[in-house]
């Protein structure tokens, strides 16, 4: 009994394309044999294999491949530093002021970028900058209350009491 002979996604898809016409025109007994063999070869669960053989590859999603990051860590850190220096403004307002902000940060020694990193930072789109800035949090002040307790005010507020 072979166990998962077909290993790659492409070969499983080729096998599926060759079996679908035969499976759809087969009798119930032949479908059982074809299904058993397909499950054995691919390692799919039985229900998943039935769905694939009945509907073909039209329902099948393509494999999502993640891209390699275009911007290195130094460029991202420079963006975060500029965002902090601009008091956490949105990316749409940050990017137009980024050339002068980067120049000022480099002049004062807070930022050290190579020409390639500088070019990448200044060429970054608004949506990419928003996506990177979304991973960071704005610092918020916690624990400070802006309301007064009101203990001193209780005696100054007239209250109408319906009892002597």
DSSP file (Angstrom, degrees, kcal/mol; ACC not computed):
  #  RESIDUE AA STRUCTURE BP1 BP2  ACC     N-H-->O    O-->H-N    N-H-->O    O-->H-N    TCO  KAPPA ALPHA  PHI   PSI    X-CA   Y-CA   Z-CA
    1    1 A X              0   0    0      0, 0.0     2,-0.2     0, 0.0     0, 0.0   0.000 360.0 360.0 360.0 110.5    0.0    0.0    0.0
    2    2 A X        -     0   0    0      1,-0.0     2,-0.6     2,-0.0     3,-0.1  -0.478 360.0-146.9 -72.6 139.7    1.8    3.2   -1.2
    3    3 A X        -     0   0    0      1,-0.2    38,-0.1    -2,-0.2    37,-0.1  -0.934  68.0 -29.6-112.0 115.6    1.6    6.1    1.2
    4    4 A X        +     0   0    0     36,-1.8    37,-0.2    -2,-0.6    -1,-0.2   0.930  69.0 171.3  46.6  66.0    1.5    9.6   -0.3
    5    5 A X        +     0   0    0     35,-0.4     2,-0.6    -3,-0.1    37,-0.1   0.919  63.5  67.1 -67.9 -43.9    3.4    8.9   -3.5
    6    6 A X        +     0   0    0     35,-1.9    -1,-0.1     1,-0.2     3,-0.0  -0.701  60.7 168.0 -83.9 120.4    2.6   12.3   -5.0
    7    7 A X        +     0   0    0     -2,-0.6    -1,-0.2    36,-0.0     2,-0.1   0.832  45.9  69.9-104.6 -39.7    4.4   15.0   -2.9
    8    8 A X  S  > S-     0   0    0      1,-0.1     4,-1.8     4,-0.0     5,-0.1  -0.451  75.5-125.5 -89.4 158.1    4.2   18.3   -4.7
    9    9 A X  H  > S+     0   0    0      1,-0.2     4,-2.1     2,-0.2     5,-0.2   0.881 109.1  54.7 -64.4 -39.8    1.2   20.5   -5.3
   10   10 A X  H  > S+     0   0    0      1,-0.2     4,-2.2     2,-0.2    -1,-0.2   0.906 108.5  47.2 -64.8 -41.5    1.8   20.6   -9.1
   11   11 A X  H  > S+     0   0    0      1,-0.2     4,-2.3     2,-0.2    -1,-0.2   0.864 110.7  52.6 -70.7 -32.9    1.9   16.8   -9.5
   12   12 A X  H  X S+     0   0    0     -4,-1.8     4,-2.2     2,-0.2    -1,-0.2   0.891 109.8  49.5 -64.0 -38.1   -1.3   16.5   -7.3
   13   13 A X  H  X S+     0   0    0     -4,-2.1     4,-2.5     2,-0.2    -2,-0.2   0.889 110.1  49.8 -69.0 -39.0   -3.0   19.0   -9.6
   14   14 A X  H  X S+     0   0    0     -4,-2.2     4,-1.8     2,-0.2    -2,-0.2   0.921 111.9  48.8 -63.6 -43.2   -1.9   17.1  -12.8
   15   15 A X  H  X S+     0   0    0     -4,-2.3     4,-1.8     1,-0.2    -2,-0.2   0.900 110.5  51.2 -62.7 -40.4   -3.2   13.9  -11.2
   16   16 A X  H  X S+     0   0    0     -4,-2.2     4,-2.1     1,-0.2    -2,-0.2   0.918 108.0  51.8 -63.1 -44.1   -6.5   15.6  -10.4
   17   17 A X  H  X S+     0   0    0     -4,-2.5     4,-0.6     1,-0.2    -1,-0.2   0.857 111.9  46.9 -61.5 -34.9   -6.9   16.9  -14.0
   18   18 A X  H  X S+     0   0    0     -4,-1.8     4,-0.5     1,-0.2    -1,-0.2   0.814 116.1  43.8 -77.9 -28.1   -6.4   13.4  -15.4
   19   19 A X  H  X S+     0   0    0     -4,-1.8     4,-2.9    -5,-0.2     5,-0.2   0.759  94.6  76.8 -88.0 -24.8   -8.8   11.7  -12.9
   20   20 A X  H  X S+     0   0    0     -4,-2.1     4,-2.4     1,-0.2     5,-0.2   0.912  96.9  44.0 -58.2 -49.7  -11.7   14.2  -13.0
   21   21 A X  H  X S+     0   0    0     -4,-0.6     4,-1.1     1,-0.2    -1,-0.2   0.912 117.0  46.6 -63.6 -39.1  -13.2   13.1  -16.4
   22   22 A X  H  < S+     0   0    0     -4,-0.5     4,-0.5     1,-0.2    -1,-0.2   0.900 113.7  49.0 -66.8 -39.4  -12.8    9.4  -15.6
   23   23 A X  H >< S+     0   0    0     -4,-2.9     3,-0.7     1,-0.2    -2,-0.2   0.890 108.9  51.6 -68.2 -39.7  -14.3   10.0  -12.1
   24   24 A X  H 3< S+     0   0    0     -4,-2.4    -1,-0.2     1,-0.2    -2,-0.2   0.746 115.6  41.0 -73.2 -22.1  -17.3   11.9  -13.3
   25   25 A X  T 3< S+     0   0    0     -4,-1.1    -1,-0.2    -5,-0.2    -2,-0.2   0.390  96.2 104.5-102.7   2.8  -18.3    9.3  -15.9
   26   26 A X  S <  S-     0   0    0     -3,-0.7     2,-0.1    -4,-0.5    -3,-0.0  -0.405  74.3-109.9 -84.7 159.9  -17.6    6.3  -13.7
   27   27 A X     >  -     0   0    0     -2,-0.1     4,-2.7     1,-0.1     5,-0.2  -0.377  40.5 -98.5 -76.6 165.3  -20.2    4.0  -12.0
   28   28 A X  H  > S+     0   0    0      1,-0.2     4,-1.7     2,-0.2     5,-0.1   0.857 125.0  50.2 -56.3 -37.4  -20.5    4.2   -8.2
   29   29 A X  H  > S+     0   0    0      2,-0.2     4,-1.6     1,-0.2    -1,-0.2   0.907 112.6  46.2 -68.2 -40.5  -18.3    1.1   -7.8
   30   30 A X  H  > S+     0   0    0      1,-0.2     4,-2.7     2,-0.2    -2,-0.2   0.860 108.7  56.8 -68.9 -34.8  -15.6    2.5  -10.0
   31   31 A X  H  X S+     0   0    0     -4,-2.7     4,-2.7     1,-0.2    -1,-0.2   0.890 104.7  52.6 -62.3 -38.5  -15.8    5.9   -8.3
   32   32 A X  H  X S+     0   0    0     -4,-1.7     4,-2.4    -5,-0.2    -1,-0.2   0.920 111.3  45.8 -63.0 -43.6  -15.0    4.2   -5.0
   33   33 A X  H  X S+     0   0    0     -4,-1.6     4,-2.1     2,-0.2    -2,-0.2   0.920 114.8  46.9 -65.7 -43.9  -11.9    2.5   -6.4
   34   34 A X  H  X S+     0   0    0     -4,-2.7     4,-2.5     1,-0.2    -2,-0.2   0.901 113.3  49.6 -63.9 -40.3  -10.7    5.8   -8.1
   35   35 A X  H  X S+     0   0    0     -4,-2.7     4,-2.6    -5,-0.2     5,-0.2   0.910 109.3  51.3 -65.6 -42.5  -11.4    7.7   -4.9
   36   36 A X  H  X S+     0   0    0     -4,-2.4     4,-2.0     1,-0.2    -1,-0.2   0.922 113.1  45.4 -59.4 -44.2   -9.5    5.1   -2.8
   37   37 A X  H  X S+     0   0    0     -4,-2.1     4,-2.4     2,-0.2    -2,-0.2   0.907 112.6  50.5 -67.0 -41.3   -6.5    5.3   -5.1
   38   38 A X  H  X S+     0   0    0     -4,-2.5     4,-2.4     1,-0.2     6,-0.4   0.905 111.5  47.7 -64.4 -41.8   -6.6    9.2   -5.2
   39   39 A X  H  X S+     0   0    0     -4,-2.6     4,-2.1     1,-0.2    -1,-0.2   0.895 113.2  49.2 -64.4 -39.8   -6.7    9.4   -1.4
   40   40 A X  H  < S+     0   0    0     -4,-2.0   -36,-1.8    -5,-0.2   -35,-0.4   0.893 114.7  43.9 -66.5 -40.6   -3.8    7.0   -1.1
   41   41 A X  H  < S+     0   0    0     -4,-2.4   -35,-1.9   -37,-0.2    -2,-0.2   0.886 124.6  30.8 -73.4 -39.9   -1.7    8.8   -3.7
   42   42 A X  H  < S-     0   0    0     -4,-2.4    -2,-0.2    -5,-0.2    -3,-0.2   0.771  92.2-130.8 -95.2 -27.1   -2.2   12.3   -2.5
   43   43 A X     <  +     0   0    0     -4,-2.1    -4,-0.1    -5,-0.3    -3,-0.1   0.536  56.6 144.8  85.2   5.5   -2.8   12.0    1.2
   44   44 A X        -     0   0    0     -6,-0.4    -1,-0.3    -5,-0.1     2,-0.1  -0.336  57.4-100.6 -69.5 157.6   -5.9   14.1    1.1
   45   45 A X     >  -     0   0    0      1,-0.1     4,-2.3    -3,-0.1     5,-0.2  -0.421  34.4-111.1 -72.5 160.0   -8.8   13.3    3.3
   46   46 A X  H  > S+     0   0    0      1,-0.2     4,-2.3     2,-0.2     5,-0.2   0.909 115.3  48.4 -63.0 -45.5  -11.7   11.5    1.7
   47   47 A X  H  > S+     0   0    0      1,-0.2     4,-2.2     2,-0.2    -1,-0.2   0.895 112.3  49.2 -64.6 -39.6  -14.2   14.3    1.8
   48   48 A X  H  > S+     0   0    0      1,-0.2     4,-2.3     2,-0.2    -1,-0.2   0.903 110.8  50.5 -65.4 -40.4  -11.7   16.8    0.4
   49   49 A X  H  X S+     0   0    0     -4,-2.3     4,-2.6     2,-0.2    -2,-0.2   0.888 109.1  51.6 -65.0 -39.1  -10.8   14.3   -2.4
   50   50 A X  H  X S+     0   0    0     -4,-2.3     4,-2.2     2,-0.2     5,-0.2   0.928 110.3  48.8 -62.7 -44.6  -14.5   13.9   -3.2
   51   51 A X  H  X S+     0   0    0     -4,-2.2     4,-2.1     1,-0.2     5,-0.2   0.906 112.9  47.6 -63.1 -41.5  -15.0   17.6   -3.4
   52   52 A X  H  X S+     0   0    0     -4,-2.3     4,-2.0     1,-0.2    -2,-0.2   0.915 113.7  46.6 -65.9 -42.4  -12.0   18.0   -5.7
   53   53 A X  H  < S+     0   0    0     -4,-2.6    -1,-0.2     1,-0.2    -2,-0.2   0.816 115.4  46.2 -72.5 -29.0  -13.0   15.2   -8.0
   54   54 A X  H  < S+     0   0    0     -4,-2.2    -1,-0.2    -5,-0.2    -2,-0.2   0.861 127.4  25.3 -78.8 -35.9  -16.6   16.4   -8.2
   55   55 A X  H >< S-     0   0    0     -4,-2.1     3,-0.9     1,-0.3     4,-0.3   0.473  95.5-145.9-110.7  -3.6  -15.8   20.0   -8.9
   56   56 A X  T 3<  -     0   0    0     -4,-2.0     3,-0.4     1,-0.2    -1,-0.3  -0.329  54.4 -43.5  71.4-155.4  -12.4   19.9  -10.4
   57   57 A X  T 3  S+     0   0    0      1,-0.2    -1,-0.2     2,-0.1     3,-0.1   0.294 113.4  94.1 -95.6  10.5   -9.9   22.6   -9.7
   58   58 A X  S <  S+     0   0    0     -3,-0.9    -1,-0.2     1,-0.2    -2,-0.1   0.877  90.6  42.1 -69.5 -35.7  -12.3   25.4  -10.2
   59   59 A X  S    S+     0   0    0     -3,-0.4     2,-0.3    -4,-0.3    -1,-0.2   0.604  94.0 106.2 -82.0 -11.3  -13.0   25.6   -6.5
   60   60 A X        -     0   0    0     -3,-0.1     2,-0.1    -4,-0.1    -3,-0.0  -0.524  66.3-136.1 -79.3 130.9   -9.4   25.2   -5.6
   61   61 A X        -     0   0    0     -2,-0.3     2,-0.2     1,-0.1    -1,-0.1  -0.456  21.5-111.9 -78.1 152.9   -7.6   28.3   -4.3
   62   62 A X        -     0   0    0     -2,-0.1     2,-0.4     1,-0.1    -1,-0.1  -0.535  39.7 -97.3 -80.0 155.5   -4.1   29.1   -5.5
   63   63 A X        -     0   0    0     -2,-0.2     2,-0.6     1,-0.1    -1,-0.1  -0.587  34.8-132.3 -75.4 128.5   -1.3   28.8   -3.1
   64   64 A X        -     0   0    0     -2,-0.4     2,-0.5    -3,-0.0    -1,-0.1  -0.726  21.2-162.9 -83.4 119.1   -0.5   32.2   -1.5
   65   65 A X        -     0   0    0     -2,-0.6     2,-0.3     0, 0.0    -2,-0.0  -0.896  14.8-131.7-104.2 129.4    3.2   32.8   -1.7
   66   66 A X        -     0   0    0     -2,-0.5     2,-0.1     1,-0.1     3,-0.1  -0.594  20.6-128.0 -81.8 138.1    4.6   35.5    0.6
   67   67 A X        -     0   0    0     -2,-0.3     2,-0.2     1,-0.1    -1,-0.1  -0.439  25.0-104.1 -79.7 156.1    7.0   38.0   -0.9
   68   68 A X        -     0   0    0     -2,-0.1    -1,-0.1     1,-0.1     2,-0.1  -0.542  51.9 -90.0 -72.3 147.5   10.3   38.8    0.5
   69   69 A X        -     0   0    0     -2,-0.2    -1,-0.1     1,-0.2     3,-0.0  -0.380  31.6-159.1 -64.2 134.4   10.3   42.2    2.3
   70   70 A X  S    S+     0   0    0      1,-0.1     2,-0.5    -2,-0.1    -1,-0.2   0.832  77.6  57.5 -81.5 -33.9   11.2   45.0    0.0
   71   71 A X  S    S-     0   0    0      2,-0.0    -1,-0.1     1,-0.0    46,-0.0  -0.865  83.2-134.8-104.4 127.6   12.3   47.4    2.7
   72   72 A X     >  -     0   0    0     -2,-0.5     4,-1.8     1,-0.1     3,-0.4  -0.166  30.6 -98.3 -73.0 171.8   15.0   46.3    5.1
   73   73 A X  H  > S+     0   0    0      1,-0.2     4,-2.6     2,-0.2     5,-0.2   0.830 121.5  58.3 -61.4 -35.1   14.8   46.7    8.9
   74   74 A X  H  > S+     0   0    0      2,-0.2     4,-2.0     1,-0.2    -1,-0.2   0.884 106.0  48.8 -64.9 -38.1   16.9   49.9    8.8
   75   75 A X  H  > S+     0   0    0     -3,-0.4     4,-2.1     2,-0.2    -1,-0.2   0.904 112.2  48.9 -68.1 -41.1   14.4   51.6    6.5
   76   76 A X  H  X S+     0   0    0     -4,-1.8     4,-2.3     1,-0.2    -2,-0.2   0.917 111.0  49.4 -64.4 -42.6   11.5   50.6    8.7
   77   77 A X  H  X S+     0   0    0     -4,-2.6     4,-2.3     1,-0.2    -1,-0.2   0.872 109.4  52.4 -65.0 -36.1   13.3   51.9   11.8
   78   78 A X  H  X S+     0   0    0     -4,-2.0     4,-2.4     2,-0.2    -1,-0.2   0.894 108.8  50.6 -65.3 -39.3   14.0   55.2   10.0
   79   79 A X  H  X S+     0   0    0     -4,-2.1     4,-2.2     2,-0.2    -2,-0.2   0.918 110.9  48.6 -62.9 -43.1   10.3   55.5    9.2
   80   80 A X  H  X S+     0   0    0     -4,-2.3     4,-2.2     2,-0.2    -2,-0.2   0.890 111.1  50.2 -64.5 -39.3    9.3   54.8   12.8
   81   81 A X  H  X S+     0   0    0     -4,-2.3     4,-2.4     2,-0.2    -1,-0.2   0.914 111.8  47.1 -66.0 -42.8   11.8   57.4   14.0
   82   82 A X  H  X S+     0   0    0     -4,-2.4     4,-1.6     2,-0.2    -2,-0.2   0.878 111.0  52.6 -65.6 -37.0   10.5   60.0   11.6
   83   83 A X  H  <>S+     0   0    0     -4,-2.2     5,-2.7     2,-0.2     6,-0.5   0.899 110.7  47.3 -63.6 -41.9    6.9   59.2   12.7
   84   84 A X  H ><5S+     0   0    0     -4,-2.2     3,-1.5     1,-0.2    -2,-0.2   0.900 110.8  51.5 -66.8 -40.7    7.9   59.7   16.3
   85   85 A X  H 3<5S+     0   0    0     -4,-2.4    -1,-0.2     1,-0.3    -2,-0.2   0.800 107.2  53.7 -66.7 -28.0    9.6   63.0   15.5
   86   86 A X  T 3<5S-     0   0    0     -4,-1.6    -1,-0.3    -5,-0.2     3,-0.2   0.220 122.6-106.5 -90.5  14.7    6.5   64.2   13.7
   87   87 A X  T < 5 -     0   0    0     -3,-1.5    -3,-0.2     1,-0.2    -2,-0.1   0.874  67.4 -62.5  61.5  41.5    4.4   63.5   16.8
   88   88 A X  S   <S+     0   0    0     -5,-2.7    -1,-0.2    -8,-0.1    -4,-0.1   0.846  79.7 171.6  61.1  43.0    2.7   60.3   15.3
   89   89 A X        -     0   0    0     -6,-0.5    -1,-0.1    -3,-0.2    -3,-0.1  -0.335  42.0 -86.0 -74.6 165.6    0.9   61.9   12.4
   90   90 A X    >>  -     0   0    0      1,-0.1     4,-2.0    -2,-0.1     3,-0.7  -0.269  38.0-109.7 -70.4 162.3   -0.8   59.7    9.8
   91   91 A X  H 3> S+     0   0    0      1,-0.2     4,-2.3     2,-0.2     5,-0.2   0.815 115.7  62.3 -65.0 -31.2    1.2   58.4    6.9
   92   92 A X  H 34 S+     0   0    0      1,-0.2     4,-0.5     2,-0.2    -1,-0.2   0.847 113.7  34.7 -64.8 -32.7   -0.6   60.6    4.4
   93   93 A X  H <> S+     0   0    0     -3,-0.7     4,-0.7     2,-0.1    -2,-0.2   0.725 115.6  57.6 -90.5 -24.9    0.8   63.7    6.2
   94   94 A X  H >< S+     0   0    0     -4,-2.0     3,-0.6     1,-0.2     4,-0.5   0.919  97.7  58.5 -72.0 -43.7    4.1   62.2    7.2
   95   95 A X  G >< S+     0   0    0     -4,-2.3     3,-0.9     1,-0.2     4,-0.4   0.844 100.6  53.1 -64.6 -38.0    5.3   61.3    3.7
   96   96 A X  G 34 S+     0   0    0     -4,-0.5     3,-0.3     1,-0.2     4,-0.3   0.853 115.4  42.3 -64.7 -29.7    5.3   64.8    2.1
   97   97 A X  G <X S+     0   0    0     -4,-0.7     4,-2.1    -3,-0.6    -1,-0.2   0.429  89.5  96.2 -92.7   1.9    7.4   66.1    5.0
   98   98 A X  H <> S+     0   0    0     -3,-0.9     4,-2.9    -4,-0.5     5,-0.3   0.865  75.2  57.2 -64.0 -40.0    9.7   63.1    5.0
   99   99 A X  H  > S+     0   0    0     -4,-0.4     4,-1.8    -3,-0.3    -1,-0.2   0.936 114.2  38.3 -59.3 -45.2   12.5   64.6    2.9
  100  100 A X  H  > S+     0   0    0     -4,-0.3     4,-2.3     2,-0.2    -1,-0.2   0.878 116.4  52.7 -71.7 -35.5   13.1   67.6    5.2
  101  101 A X  H  X S+     0   0    0     -4,-2.1     4,-2.4     2,-0.2    -2,-0.2   0.901 109.7  47.9 -66.5 -41.1   12.5   65.5    8.3
  102  102 A X  H  X S+     0   0    0     -4,-2.9     4,-2.3     2,-0.2     5,-0.2   0.896 111.2  51.6 -66.3 -40.1   15.1   62.9    7.2
  103  103 A X  H  X S+     0   0    0     -4,-1.8     4,-2.3    -5,-0.3    -2,-0.2   0.925 112.0  46.2 -61.8 -44.4   17.6   65.6    6.4
  104  104 A X  H  X S+     0   0    0     -4,-2.3     4,-1.9     2,-0.2    -2,-0.2   0.906 112.1  50.2 -66.0 -41.3   17.1   67.2    9.8
  105  105 A X  H  <>S+     0   0    0     -4,-2.4     5,-2.2     1,-0.2     6,-1.2   0.873 113.1  46.7 -65.7 -36.4   17.3   63.9   11.7
  106  106 A X  H ><5S+     0   0    0     -4,-2.3     3,-0.9     4,-0.2    -1,-0.2   0.880 109.9  53.6 -71.2 -37.6   20.6   63.1    9.8
  107  107 A X  H 3<5S+     0   0    0     -4,-2.3    -2,-0.2     1,-0.2    -1,-0.2   0.868 111.1  45.5 -65.1 -36.1   22.0   66.5   10.5
  108  108 A X  T 3<5S-     0   0    0     -4,-1.9    -1,-0.2    -5,-0.1    -2,-0.2   0.407 117.0-112.5 -90.7   2.6   21.4   66.2   14.2
  109  109 A X  T < 5S+     0   0    0     -3,-0.9    -3,-0.2    -4,-0.2    -4,-0.1   0.625  86.1 114.4  83.2  13.7   22.8   62.7   14.4
  110  110 A X  S   <S+     0   0    0     -5,-2.2     2,-0.4    -6,-0.2    -4,-0.2   0.671  76.8  40.6 -86.8 -17.3   19.6   60.8   15.2
  111  111 A X        -     0   0    0     -6,-1.2     2,-0.4    -9,-0.1    -2,-0.2  -0.996  57.2-174.1-138.3 134.9   19.5   58.9   11.9
  112  112 A X        +     0   0    0     -2,-0.4     2,-0.3    -3,-0.1   -34,-0.0  -0.928  20.1 165.9-131.1 106.6   22.3   57.3    9.8
  113  113 A X        -     0   0    0     -2,-0.4     2,-0.1   -35,-0.0    -2,-0.0  -0.904  31.7-128.2-122.6 148.3   21.1   56.0    6.4
  114  114 A X     >  -     0   0    0     -2,-0.3     4,-2.5     1,-0.1     5,-0.2  -0.394  38.5-102.6 -79.8 170.7   23.0   54.8    3.3
  115  115 A X  H  > S+     0   0    0      1,-0.2     4,-2.5     2,-0.2     5,-0.2   0.888 123.1  50.8 -63.4 -38.6   22.0   56.3   -0.1
  116  116 A X  H  > S+     0   0    0      2,-0.2     4,-2.3     1,-0.2    -1,-0.2   0.923 111.9  46.2 -65.7 -44.2   20.1   53.2   -1.0
  117  117 A X  H  > S+     0   0    0      2,-0.2     4,-2.4     1,-0.2    -2,-0.2   0.894 113.1  50.3 -64.8 -39.5   18.1   53.2    2.3
  118  118 A X  H  X S+     0   0    0     -4,-2.5     4,-2.3     2,-0.2    -2,-0.2   0.916 110.3  49.6 -64.2 -43.1   17.4   56.9    1.9
  119  119 A X  H  X S+     0   0    0     -4,-2.5     4,-1.3     1,-0.2    -2,-0.2   0.910 112.3  48.1 -62.3 -42.6   16.2   56.4   -1.6
  120  120 A X  H  < S+     0   0    0     -4,-2.3     4,-0.5     2,-0.2    -2,-0.2   0.909 111.1  50.3 -64.8 -41.9   13.9   53.5   -0.5
  121  121 A X  H >< S+     0   0    0     -4,-2.4     3,-0.8     1,-0.2    -2,-0.2   0.906 113.0  45.2 -64.0 -41.9   12.5   55.5    2.4
  122  122 A X  H 3< S+     0   0    0     -4,-2.3    -1,-0.2     1,-0.2    -2,-0.2   0.706 112.7  51.7 -76.7 -18.9   11.7   58.5    0.3
  123  123 A X  T 3< S+     0   0    0     -4,-1.3    -1,-0.2    -5,-0.2    -2,-0.2   0.423  81.8 123.0 -94.1   0.3   10.1   56.4   -2.5
  124  124 A X    <   -     0   0    0     -3,-0.8     2,-0.1    -4,-0.5    -3,-0.0  -0.352  60.6-125.3 -66.4 139.4    7.8   54.5   -0.1
  125  125 A X     >  -     0   0    0      1,-0.1     4,-2.2    -2,-0.1     5,-0.2  -0.370  18.5-113.1 -81.8 165.2    4.1   54.7   -0.9
  126  126 A X  H  > S+     0   0    0      1,-0.2     4,-2.6     2,-0.2     5,-0.2   0.903 115.8  50.7 -64.8 -42.6    1.5   55.9    1.5
  127  127 A X  H  > S+     0   0    0      2,-0.2     4,-2.1     1,-0.2    -1,-0.2   0.876 110.4  49.3 -66.9 -36.2   -0.2   52.5    1.8
  128  128 A X  H  > S+     0   0    0      2,-0.2     4,-2.1     1,-0.2    -1,-0.2   0.918 111.6  48.9 -67.2 -42.6    3.1   50.8    2.6
  129  129 A X  H  X S+     0   0    0     -4,-2.2     4,-2.8     1,-0.2    -2,-0.2   0.906 111.0  50.5 -63.5 -40.6    3.9   53.4    5.2
  130  130 A X  H  X S+     0   0    0     -4,-2.6     4,-1.8     1,-0.2    -1,-0.2   0.900 108.8  52.6 -61.8 -40.3    0.5   52.9    6.8
  131  131 A X  H  < S+     0   0    0     -4,-2.1     4,-0.4     1,-0.2    -2,-0.2   0.897 113.5  42.5 -64.4 -40.1    1.0   49.2    6.8
  132  132 A X  H >< S+     0   0    0     -4,-2.1     3,-1.1     1,-0.2     4,-0.3   0.904 114.0  50.5 -72.1 -40.9    4.3   49.5    8.6
  133  133 A X  H >< S+     0   0    0     -4,-2.8     3,-1.2     1,-0.3    -2,-0.2   0.762  97.8  68.8 -70.4 -23.5    3.1   52.1   11.0
  134  134 A X  T 3< S+     0   0    0     -4,-1.8    -1,-0.3     1,-0.3    -2,-0.2   0.760  92.1  60.5 -64.6 -23.7    0.1   50.0   11.9
  135  135 A X  T <  S+     0   0    0     -3,-1.1    -1,-0.3    -4,-0.4     2,-0.2   0.678  98.6  70.9 -77.7 -16.1    2.4   47.6   13.6
  136  136 A X  S <  S-     0   0    0     -3,-1.2     2,-0.4    -4,-0.3     0, 0.0  -0.622  75.5-135.7 -99.4 159.5    3.6   50.3   16.1
  137  137 A X        -     0   0    0     -2,-0.2     2,-0.3     3,-0.0    -2,-0.1  -0.898  15.0-123.0-114.6 144.4    1.6   51.8   18.9
  138  138 A X        -     0   0    0     -2,-0.4     2,-0.3     1,-0.1   -54,-0.0  -0.655  36.7-111.6 -77.5 137.9    1.3   55.5   19.8
  139  139 A X        -     0   0    0     -2,-0.3     2,-0.4     1,-0.0    -1,-0.1  -0.543  38.3-165.7 -71.5 134.7    2.4   56.0   23.4
  140  140 A X        -     0   0    0     -2,-0.3     2,-0.5    -3,-0.0    -3,-0.0  -0.910  23.1-115.6-121.9 149.2   -0.5   57.0   25.6
  141  141 A X        -     0   0    0     -2,-0.4     2,-0.4     3,-0.0     3,-0.1  -0.723  36.9-168.3 -84.1 125.6   -0.6   58.5   29.0
  142  142 A X        +     0   0    0     -2,-0.5     3,-0.1     1,-0.1     0, 0.0  -0.879  57.6  23.9-115.5 147.3   -2.2   56.2   31.5
  143  143 A X  S    S+     0   0    0     -2,-0.4     2,-0.6     1,-0.2    -1,-0.1   0.327  83.2 117.1  91.1  -7.6   -3.3   56.7   35.0
  144  144 A X        -     0   0    0     -3,-0.1     2,-0.4     2,-0.0    -1,-0.2  -0.842  49.0-156.1 -98.0 126.2   -3.9   60.5   34.9
  145  145 A X        -     0   0    0     -2,-0.6    -3,-0.0     1,-0.1     0, 0.0  -0.786  13.0-164.0-100.4 142.2   -7.4   61.6   35.5
  146  146 A X        +     0   0    0     -2,-0.4     2,-0.3     2,-0.1    -1,-0.1   0.436  65.4  87.2-102.4  -1.6   -8.7   64.9   34.2
  147  147 A X  S    S-     0   0    0      2,-0.0     2,-0.3     1,-0.0    -2,-0.1  -0.708  73.4-128.8 -98.9 151.6  -11.8   65.1   36.4
  148  148 A X        -     0   0    0     -2,-0.3    -2,-0.1     1,-0.1    -1,-0.0  -0.705  19.5-122.3 -94.7 150.6  -12.0   66.5   39.9
  149  149 A X        -     0   0    0     -2,-0.3    -1,-0.1     1,-0.1    -2,-0.0   0.869  31.5-141.7 -62.7 -37.9  -13.5   64.4   42.7
  150  150 A X     >  +     0   0    0      3,-0.0     4,-0.9    -3,-0.0    -1,-0.1   0.597  58.8 129.5  90.0  10.2  -16.1   67.0   43.6
  151  151 A X  T  4 S+     0   0    0      1,-0.2     4,-0.4     2,-0.2     3,-0.4   0.877  77.9  46.5 -66.1 -35.9  -16.0   66.6   47.4
  152  152 A X  T  4 S+     0   0    0      1,-0.2     3,-0.3     2,-0.1     4,-0.3   0.742 108.6  56.8 -76.6 -22.3  -15.6   70.3   47.8
  153  153 A X  T >> S+     0   0    0      1,-0.2     4,-1.0     2,-0.2     3,-1.0   0.677  85.4  79.8 -83.4 -17.7  -18.4   71.1   45.4
  154  154 A X  T 3< S+     0   0    0     -4,-0.9     3,-0.5    -3,-0.4    -1,-0.2   0.876  93.1  49.3 -60.6 -37.9  -21.1   69.1   47.1
  155  155 A X  T 34 S+     0   0    0     -4,-0.4    -1,-0.3    -3,-0.3    -2,-0.2   0.706 109.4  53.5 -75.0 -16.9  -21.7   71.8   49.7
  156  156 A X  T <4 S+     0   0    0     -3,-1.0     2,-0.6    -4,-0.3    -1,-0.2   0.637  89.5  85.2 -92.1 -14.7  -22.0   74.5   46.9
  157  157 A X  S  < S-     0   0    0     -4,-1.0     2,-0.4    -3,-0.5    -4,-0.0  -0.781  79.6-131.4 -90.6 120.8  -24.6   72.7   44.8
  158  158 A X        -     0   0    0     -2,-0.6     2,-0.5     2,-0.0    -2,-0.1  -0.566  24.1-167.2 -73.7 128.8  -28.2   73.5   46.1
  159  159 A X        -     0   0    0     -2,-0.4     2,-0.8     2,-0.0    -1,-0.0  -0.967  16.5-137.0-118.1 130.2  -30.2   70.3   46.4
  160  160 A X        -     0   0    0     -2,-0.5     2,-0.4     2,-0.0    -2,-0.0  -0.786  24.0-172.3 -89.3 113.3  -34.0   70.4   46.9
  161  161 A X        -     0   0    0     -2,-0.8    -2,-0.0     2,-0.1     0, 0.0  -0.901  19.9-149.0-108.1 133.6  -34.9   67.9   49.5
  162  162 A X  S    S+     0   0    0     -2,-0.4     2,-0.3     2,-0.0    -1,-0.1  -0.038  75.2  74.4 -94.0  32.9  -38.6   67.2   50.1
  163  163 A X              0   0    0      1,-0.0    -2,-0.1     0, 0.0     0, 0.0  -0.967 360.0 360.0-137.1 153.4  -38.2   66.4   53.8
  164  164 A X              0   0    0     -2,-0.3    -2,-0.0     0, 0.0    -3,-0.0   0.519 360.0 360.0 -68.6 360.0  -37.5   68.8   56.8
